[in-house]
């Protein structure tokens, strides 16, 4: 598992329609991500392994 840090770009593995998201904060397993098409969401990283996206 990749350690997520603020500023990293990620995708939700089962919600591609949300687009690319930028990690805003990480507190334990709780990761706040600001997605292109879904806005700011709280993700439980213990249940969902976000896919890291390489910067363009």
CNS distance restraints for C-alpha pairs under 8 A (distance, minus, plus):
assign (resid   1 and name CA) (resid  49 and name CA) 7.63 0.50 0.50
assign (resid   2 and name CA) (resid  52 and name CA) 7.96 0.50 0.50
assign (resid   4 and name CA) (resid   8 and name CA) 6.88 0.50 0.50
assign (resid   4 and name CA) (resid  23 and name CA) 7.53 0.50 0.50
assign (resid   4 and name CA) (resid  26 and name CA) 7.15 0.50 0.50
assign (resid   5 and name CA) (resid  23 and name CA) 6.63 0.50 0.50
assign (resid   5 and name CA) (resid  25 and name CA) 7.10 0.50 0.50
assign (resid   5 and name CA) (resid  26 and name CA) 6.58 0.50 0.50
assign (resid   6 and name CA) (resid  22 and name CA) 7.41 0.50 0.50
assign (resid   6 and name CA) (resid  23 and name CA) 4.77 0.50 0.50
assign (resid   6 and name CA) (resid  24 and name CA) 4.96 0.50 0.50
assign (resid   6 and name CA) (resid  25 and name CA) 5.29 0.50 0.50
assign (resid   6 and name CA) (resid  26 and name CA) 6.95 0.50 0.50
assign (resid   7 and name CA) (resid  22 and name CA) 5.73 0.50 0.50
assign (resid   7 and name CA) (resid  23 and name CA) 5.30 0.50 0.50
assign (resid   7 and name CA) (resid  24 and name CA) 6.42 0.50 0.50
assign (resid   8 and name CA) (resid  22 and name CA) 5.63 0.50 0.50
assign (resid   8 and name CA) (resid  23 and name CA) 5.41 0.50 0.50
assign (resid   8 and name CA) (resid  52 and name CA) 7.30 0.50 0.50
assign (resid   8 and name CA) (resid  53 and name CA) 7.80 0.50 0.50
assign (resid   9 and name CA) (resid  20 and name CA) 6.51 0.50 0.50
assign (resid   9 and name CA) (resid  21 and name CA) 5.54 0.50 0.50
assign (resid   9 and name CA) (resid  22 and name CA) 4.58 0.50 0.50
assign (resid   9 and name CA) (resid  23 and name CA) 6.38 0.50 0.50
assign (resid   9 and name CA) (resid  52 and name CA) 5.96 0.50 0.50
assign (resid   9 and name CA) (resid  53 and name CA) 5.24 0.50 0.50
assign (resid   9 and name CA) (resid  54 and name CA) 7.03 0.50 0.50
assign (resid   9 and name CA) (resid  55 and name CA) 6.98 0.50 0.50
assign (resid  10 and name CA) (resid  20 and name CA) 5.73 0.50 0.50
assign (resid  10 and name CA) (resid  21 and name CA) 5.18 0.50 0.50
assign (resid  10 and name CA) (resid  22 and name CA) 6.23 0.50 0.50
assign (resid  10 and name CA) (resid  23 and name CA) 7.21 0.50 0.50
assign (resid  10 and name CA) (resid  50 and name CA) 6.13 0.50 0.50
assign (resid  10 and name CA) (resid  51 and name CA) 5.32 0.50 0.50
assign (resid  10 and name CA) (resid  52 and name CA) 4.37 0.50 0.50
assign (resid  10 and name CA) (resid  53 and name CA) 5.07 0.50 0.50
assign (resid  11 and name CA) (resid  15 and name CA) 7.79 0.50 0.50
assign (resid  11 and name CA) (resid  16 and name CA) 6.85 0.50 0.50
assign (resid  11 and name CA) (resid  18 and name CA) 7.76 0.50 0.50
assign (resid  11 and name CA) (resid  19 and name CA) 6.51 0.50 0.50
assign (resid  11 and name CA) (resid  20 and name CA) 5.13 0.50 0.50
assign (resid  11 and name CA) (resid  21 and name CA) 6.04 0.50 0.50
assign (resid  11 and name CA) (resid  50 and name CA) 5.84 0.50 0.50
assign (resid  11 and name CA) (resid  51 and name CA) 5.11 0.50 0.50
assign (resid  11 and name CA) (resid  52 and name CA) 6.50 0.50 0.50
assign (resid  11 and name CA) (resid  53 and name CA) 6.82 0.50 0.50
assign (resid  12 and name CA) (resid  16 and name CA) 6.27 0.50 0.50
assign (resid  12 and name CA) (resid  18 and name CA) 7.44 0.50 0.50
assign (resid  12 and name CA) (resid  48 and name CA) 7.81 0.50 0.50
assign (resid  12 and name CA) (resid  49 and name CA) 7.71 0.50 0.50
assign (resid  12 and name CA) (resid  50 and name CA) 5.18 0.50 0.50
assign (resid  12 and name CA) (resid  51 and name CA) 6.33 0.50 0.50
assign (resid  13 and name CA) (resid  48 and name CA) 7.91 0.50 0.50
assign (resid  13 and name CA) (resid  49 and name CA) 7.36 0.50 0.50
assign (resid  13 and name CA) (resid  50 and name CA) 6.21 0.50 0.50
assign (resid  13 and name CA) (resid  51 and name CA) 6.36 0.50 0.50
assign (resid  15 and name CA) (resid  19 and name CA) 7.90 0.50 0.50
assign (resid  17 and name CA) (resid  37 and name CA) 7.11 0.50 0.50
assign (resid  18 and name CA) (resid  35 and name CA) 5.95 0.50 0.50
assign (resid  18 and name CA) (resid  36 and name CA) 6.26 0.50 0.50
assign (resid  18 and name CA) (resid  37 and name CA) 4.80 0.50 0.50
assign (resid  18 and name CA) (resid  38 and name CA) 5.20 0.50 0.50
assign (resid  19 and name CA) (resid  35 and name CA) 6.11 0.50 0.50
assign (resid  19 and name CA) (resid  36 and name CA) 5.31 0.50 0.50
assign (resid  19 and name CA) (resid  37 and name CA) 5.91 0.50 0.50
assign (resid  19 and name CA) (resid  38 and name CA) 7.83 0.50 0.50
assign (resid  20 and name CA) (resid  35 and name CA) 5.68 0.50 0.50
assign (resid  20 and name CA) (resid  36 and name CA) 5.80 0.50 0.50
assign (resid  20 and name CA) (resid  53 and name CA) 7.75 0.50 0.50
assign (resid  21 and name CA) (resid  33 and name CA) 5.76 0.50 0.50
assign (resid  21 and name CA) (resid  34 and name CA) 5.09 0.50 0.50
assign (resid  21 and name CA) (resid  35 and name CA) 3.80 0.50 0.50
assign (resid  21 and name CA) (resid  36 and name CA) 5.97 0.50 0.50
assign (resid  22 and name CA) (resid  33 and name CA) 5.45 0.50 0.50
assign (resid  22 and name CA) (resid  34 and name CA) 5.28 0.50 0.50
assign (resid  22 and name CA) (resid  35 and name CA) 6.49 0.50 0.50
assign (resid  23 and name CA) (resid  31 and name CA) 6.98 0.50 0.50
assign (resid  23 and name CA) (resid  32 and name CA) 6.00 0.50 0.50
assign (resid  23 and name CA) (resid  33 and name CA) 4.41 0.50 0.50
assign (resid  23 and name CA) (resid  34 and name CA) 6.48 0.50 0.50
assign (resid  24 and name CA) (resid  31 and name CA) 7.51 0.50 0.50
assign (resid  24 and name CA) (resid  32 and name CA) 5.35 0.50 0.50
assign (resid  24 and name CA) (resid  33 and name CA) 5.41 0.50 0.50
assign (resid  24 and name CA) (resid  34 and name CA) 6.69 0.50 0.50
assign (resid  25 and name CA) (resid  31 and name CA) 5.82 0.50 0.50
assign (resid  25 and name CA) (resid  32 and name CA) 5.24 0.50 0.50
assign (resid  25 and name CA) (resid  33 and name CA) 7.35 0.50 0.50
assign (resid  26 and name CA) (resid  30 and name CA) 5.85 0.50 0.50
assign (resid  26 and name CA) (resid  31 and name CA) 4.56 0.50 0.50
assign (resid  26 and name CA) (resid  32 and name CA) 6.50 0.50 0.50
assign (resid  27 and name CA) (resid  31 and name CA) 6.45 0.50 0.50
assign (resid  29 and name CA) (resid  44 and name CA) 5.56 0.50 0.50
assign (resid  29 and name CA) (resid  45 and name CA) 4.92 0.50 0.50
assign (resid  29 and name CA) (resid  46 and name CA) 5.61 0.50 0.50
assign (resid  30 and name CA) (resid  42 and name CA) 6.52 0.50 0.50
assign (resid  30 and name CA) (resid  43 and name CA) 5.79 0.50 0.50
assign (resid  30 and name CA) (resid  44 and name CA) 4.89 0.50 0.50
assign (resid  30 and name CA) (resid  45 and name CA) 6.09 0.50 0.50
assign (resid  31 and name CA) (resid  42 and name CA) 5.69 0.50 0.50
assign (resid  31 and name CA) (resid  43 and name CA) 5.10 0.50 0.50
assign (resid  31 and name CA) (resid  44 and name CA) 6.34 0.50 0.50
assign (resid  31 and name CA) (resid  45 and name CA) 6.51 0.50 0.50
assign (resid  32 and name CA) (resid  40 and name CA) 6.74 0.50 0.50
assign (resid  32 and name CA) (resid  41 and name CA) 5.65 0.50 0.50
assign (resid  32 and name CA) (resid  42 and name CA) 4.48 0.50 0.50
assign (resid  32 and name CA) (resid  43 and name CA) 6.14 0.50 0.50
assign (resid  33 and name CA) (resid  39 and name CA) 7.93 0.50 0.50
assign (resid  33 and name CA) (resid  40 and name CA) 5.49 0.50 0.50
assign (resid  33 and name CA) (resid  41 and name CA) 5.42 0.50 0.50
assign (resid  33 and name CA) (resid  42 and name CA) 6.42 0.50 0.50
assign (resid  33 and name CA) (resid  43 and name CA) 7.26 0.50 0.50
assign (resid  34 and name CA) (resid  38 and name CA) 7.57 0.50 0.50
assign (resid  34 and name CA) (resid  39 and name CA) 5.16 0.50 0.50
assign (resid  34 and name CA) (resid  40 and name CA) 4.01 0.50 0.50
assign (resid  34 and name CA) (resid  41 and name CA) 6.30 0.50 0.50
assign (resid  35 and name CA) (resid  39 and name CA) 4.87 0.50 0.50
assign (resid  35 and name CA) (resid  40 and name CA) 6.06 0.50 0.50
assign (resid  35 and name CA) (resid  41 and name CA) 7.48 0.50 0.50
assign (resid  43 and name CA) (resid  48 and name CA) 7.23 0.50 0.50
assign (resid  44 and name CA) (resid  48 and name CA) 6.17 0.50 0.50
assign (resid  45 and name CA) (resid  49 and name CA) 5.81 0.50 0.50
assign (resid  45 and name CA) (resid  50 and name CA) 7.23 0.50 0.50
